[in-house]
Every structure is written in structure tokens, then in C-alpha cells.
Amino acid sequence: MYRFLLTPRWWGINLFVVLAIPFCVFMGTWQLGRFEDRVQSHEQATKQPDPSTRAAEPLDELLPVDKVTSGRPAVATGTYADQFLVPGRELDDRRGFYVLTLLRTEGGKALPVVRGWLPGTAGSIPVPAAPQGEVTVTGDLQASENIHSNGVNARGGLPEGQLGMISAASLVNLVDYDVYDAWITLPEDEAGGAAGPDDALKPVPAAAPQGSGLDLKAFQNLGYTGEWFVFAGFVLFMWFRLVRREAETARDVALGLVPEGGEPGFGGAGEVSGASGDGGAAEDGGADGAAEAGGAGDAVVEVGAGAGAVEAGGGAEASGGAVQGSQGSKTAGTSHRS
């Protein structure tokens, strides 16, 4: 009954199932691993001391920025150069912009420094000037932003002097010197430089490194895990359903309920009904009758004038009885006339 599984059509179905189920299980396991990594990173981050409480170290010793060095205090010495405004940034539920100034170090490479935050629209209010001459700054180290970072404007079209994303890739087209693939945000005691309390720069707190907390992406990984395992179960369910349906069809064909290559209700069942309708049935009351025999042969027996027609569908006895009855009637009539 299950020989159909060896047909070319079912070879293709079986191959798809054999490949699809392990793939779905692999993807579900991979997504589960991503979720577990995020949970582990979150637990490690909560056990470690606050990075900002550690002793400051030279910038070059903390690069490249990773989950361990992100947020650590970094020290750099240089001279402030070009300045940019980063619009669309929120602080304490208020909308404003960052003031970012590039610090050119002794090696000529520039470090983006977020000196602070101001409320309002970038370009519409005055910005405190950066200190002149050589300065030494200490700030919390941050990794370059990307399109998935909060507040990033990746659409472009900003006015001159404004920046949508704090990254070396964005700044390399705006300045003619190399830029570190990192940036720092100054603490409160170095974020000043304002002429008065109303236009004082507010320090920007360091953000936790991406992928180190139980954020929305972590729970998305958990949801994807369930989806992939559901897909694997669905593929297996559909395969069993198709096999069962094919086996039932093969059984019906073997029992003669369905003709081979046909569907129930056509072919065999219709022929049986037609045969019963074509069988011999006697029609009486006609002046001139004609009868068809569907059995052994057609036999027509005339019984007097206008007697009708009788069908013989394999009814040889009925025909013989009718003939004998006719002969008996004729004999009785002859005796009566005598």
C-alpha cells in the first residue's frame, strides 16, 4: 500500500521534508543560542562594577571598543577642531541635540567628543564654544553608532554642520583627517563652557553596549526560536497527512471503490447505475411497442394485435410462458368452434 513512497513524485516530497526539518531545527537552535548569549551578557554586566567608577586609562589601551571596554573612562590629549551638531536626541524626555567636537590628538587622529546636550532645535540657539589650546579630557568610551542605535538619523539631508550618526564612517567624508572608530561623552564637571546657567551643556550619560541587555531584540530571538520549531512540526504534520491521504486513495482503488486514476462518483459507480437502467423492463399499454433486451439477447413476442412489447433481459422463461399461453388460447378457441 505504501509503495507510492518510492515514486519520483514522492521522492521529491521526501527529500524536501528531510532537508526542511533539520534546517528549521538548526535555525531554532541558533536563535535560542542568541537569546541565551544576551541573557548571559546581561548577567555578567549586572555583576561587574559600574565602568564609570573604574580608573581612567589611555584611549589607545581601550580600543577597539567591545562589551568590556564600553563605558570605561578614557583619557585623551589634544586640541579641539571641527564642531558638529547632532539633532534629534532626547534627554530626560526632552528633545534637543548633542554638541560634538573633534579632538585632534598628538598623532593627528581625531576623537569625537560629545561635550553635552542642549534642548531645542539644532542651529536655532547659540552653542558654547570649545576650550582653546591643548586640553586633556576624560570621558566614558562609546562604540560608534549604527543605523540601529537610538536617535540615529540615517536618512540624510541635514544642513551643513549637522550630523545624523556618530561614527567614523559618517565623519570621514566631512573632515580631511583620520577619525577614531569610537567616541567619548564628557562627565558633568567637564561638560560646561557656557556663558550662563540657561545655555549650560548637560552631560550625556553613557549608553550600555548593544547586545548586553534584555532588550526587545533579545525577546525577538526567543520568538523566532518558537517560530522555527513550529515550522518543523508543521512540515512533519503535512507529510503525514499527505501520506495518509495517498494510502487511503490506494486502498479505495484496490477495493474497486474508485477506478484507477479516477475520482469517487465517476466511472465505476455511474456504469453500475446505467446497467440497471438498461436492463429489461416491460412497457405495457402502447399501440405499437418496441422492447430492448439488455441480457442474453433481444426477443420480441407479439401477443395479438396491439398487445404491446415485452423485453427479455435474460428472461427466457418469460418468453416461453408467453408463447405457450398464446398457443393454449388458440387451441381453446378451435375446440369451442367445433
ABEGO torsion letter per residue (X at the ends): XAAAAABAAAAAAAAAAAAAAAAAAAAAAAAAAAAAAAAAAAAAAAABBBAAABBBBBAAAAOBBBAAABGBBBBBBEBBBBBBBBBGBBBGGBBBBBBBBBBBBAAGBBBBBBAEBBBEBBGABBBBBBBBEBBBBBBBBBBBBBAABBGBBAAEGBBBGBBABBBAAAAAAABABBBBBBBBBBBAAAABGBABAAABBBBBBBBBBBGABBBAAAAAAAAAAAAAAAAAAAAAAAAAAAAAAAAAAAAAAAAGABBBGBBBGBEAAAAAAAAAAABBBBBBGBABBBBBBABAEBBBBBBEBGAEBBBBBGBAAAAAAAAAAAAAAAAAAAAAAX
